[in-house]
Amino acid sequence: MFRRRRASEMPRDGNVEPVMDAGASKESGSDTDDLSSSTPIGSQSEGADSVSGSPDSDTVRPDTSTSSPSSAASDSKGSAMSASTPPRTPGQGFVPEIPRRSAADIPGAPQRRPTAPRGNEESKRLLVGKDISLSGEITACDSLVVEGTVQATLEHSQSLEVTDTGLYRGKVTIEEAIIAGRFEGELSVRGTLSVKATGVLEGKVRFNKLEVELGGVIKGDISPLTEE
């Protein structure tokens, strides 16, 4: 570095001489020495490249074995399907059909007798209760049971039953008759007439077969049916 001299330090002849500062020269010299002793820039870059290119055992590298989200989703879907669907054993899908055999096909099995439908029988059965009084004409009645009082004409029927509390007055043409109460009128029975011990029958009576229990009473015109 150069330092200007003061006017008092200037030579009288007018010549200006540069004056070197001892400290500055020393610093410049040290800087030069440092630059000469330092490593060139090119050599430093080459060394850095060589260092960065060499393998380092302490360097932590990313784990490339981690599966992607799509593969993880497919793995989870596959595991869910395997968990929900049970493994099928060979032959599990085929179930042979075995025909069922009825009792009629089995030898030695007891055979059931066909039962007659009860709907029609019950629908054509007429019951007259104890406190009921009925009068008129009764037709198309298969079975008539009298527990109360009936005053009517009965035709085209199968059976008549007068219980011990019943009273029947009228004309009856029937297949079978059971008299356990009181009958007054005309009775024609093409089959069997049965008079119970509590029965009383008065009037004109025609029958094919007659059964009278001990205590039964029959009064009137009584005779078997004659073939015409």
Helices and strands as residue ranges (DSSP letters): E 2-3, E 19-20, H 22-37, H 41-53, H 69-84, H 118-123, E 125-128, E 133-139, E 143-146, E 149-155, E 159-162, E 167-174, E 176-179, E 182-189, E 192-195, E 200-207, E 209-212, E 217-224
